[in-house]
Amino acid sequence: MRILFDREKCVGHNRCHLLAPELFDVDDEGYAVLLVEGDLPSELVDKAELAADNCPEFAITLES
């Protein structure tokens, strides 16, 4: 599974960072930054799903 992050949709709620700090950070302007590339380790899949499910702008999607 991979995370697809659309930076253009992000408005800086930062729920992703609060729910999955292993996967997302916040830049100097308050917008999310994806920390991982490629396939997710299996232990982070649940966190990725939680972040995607809680993004109000649907900026985070998951790809199998």
N, C-alpha and C positions, 0 to 999 in steps of 0.2 A: 504494500500500500504506500502511496505517496501523497503528500500534501500539495495542493495547488493554492497559491495565495495571490489574490488580485489586489495589488497595492492601491490601484485607482479607486477601488470600492471602499477601502478602509477609511473610517473617519475618526479613529482613535478612541474607541470605547475601551480597548485593552482588556476585554474579557478573556481573550485568547491567552494573553500573558498571565493573567491571574489564575486561569485554570490549567495552563500547560506551560509553565516557565521553562521547561526543558526544550520546548519547541519554538517558543516565541519570545522575543525581547521587544523593547520599545526604543525608538530612535529619539533624537534630541527634540523633534517636533511633536512627539507623543503618538506617533503611528507605529503599528506593529512591524516587526522585522522577523521573517522566518529564519530560524537558526539551523534547520536541517535541509539537506538536499538528497534526492534519491529515495530509495526504499527505507521506510521506517523500521526500526527494531520492533519486534513484536510486543515488547513491554510498553511501548509508547502509543500503540494503536488506540487504546481506550481514551487516552488523553487527547489525541488528535480528533477523535470523533466528538468528544465533549467540546473542544474548542470550535469545531465546525458547527455543531448544533447550537451553540450559543452566540454565534456571530450575527448581530442584527442586520448587517449589510450583506450577508452571504458572500463575504470576501474569501472565505476558506471553504474549499471543497476537497474531497478525498477521491483518489483514483486507485483502483485495484491494479 
